[in-house]
Amino acid sequence: MYKYKVVAKIVEIRGEGKCSYGHKVGDTFEFAGYTPGGLCQFAYDSLRSAVAALLYGGSFPWMEDSNVTTWACPDPDRPVIFELTRIPI
């Protein structure tokens, strides 16, 4: 079982400010062992490795806070920026 869950919150949508999948700033998705429903598959593929690292207690060398990082979906024209937050459970 996981010691953590990860919450992905959309904090920005660049470009036109409109996600082609329909996500909006403020949308949240919780990862705690399962893929959250309603999350764009391309965004999930982009977030998957970072979420796994956070779920298992890993960190990234560029992070000031080992519990929070940002990640983007791969849309080159309208990237959706997610803030990933690790939360103990």
ChimeraX attribute file (.defattr): number of C-alpha atoms within 10 A of each C-alpha:
attribute: neighborCount
match mode: 1-to-1
recipient: residues
	/A:1	6
	/A:2	11
	/A:3	12
	/A:4	18
	/A:5	20
	/A:6	24
	/A:7	20
	/A:8	25
	/A:9	19
	/A:10	21
	/A:11	16
	/A:12	19
	/A:13	20
	/A:14	14
	/A:15	13
	/A:16	10
	/A:17	14
	/A:18	17
	/A:19	18
	/A:20	13
	/A:21	12
	/A:22	9
	/A:23	16
	/A:24	16
	/A:25	16
	/A:26	12
	/A:27	12
	/A:28	17
	/A:29	18
	/A:30	16
	/A:31	19
	/A:32	19
	/A:33	13
	/A:34	7
	/A:35	13
	/A:36	15
	/A:37	10
	/A:38	10
	/A:39	15
	/A:40	14
	/A:41	13
	/A:42	13
	/A:43	19
	/A:44	14
	/A:45	12
	/A:46	14
	/A:47	19
	/A:48	13
	/A:49	11
	/A:50	18
	/A:51	24
	/A:52	16
	/A:53	13
	/A:54	22
	/A:55	22
	/A:56	14
	/A:57	15
	/A:58	13
	/A:59	17
	/A:60	14
	/A:61	8
	/A:62	8
	/A:63	11
	/A:64	10
	/A:65	11
	/A:66	15
	/A:67	17
	/A:68	18
	/A:69	20
	/A:70	16
	/A:71	18
	/A:72	18
	/A:73	19
	/A:74	15
	/A:75	14
	/A:76	10
	/A:77	14
	/A:78	18
	/A:79	21
	/A:80	25
	/A:81	20
	/A:82	25
	/A:83	18
	/A:84	25
	/A:85	21
	/A:86	23
	/A:87	15
	/A:88	11
	/A:89	9
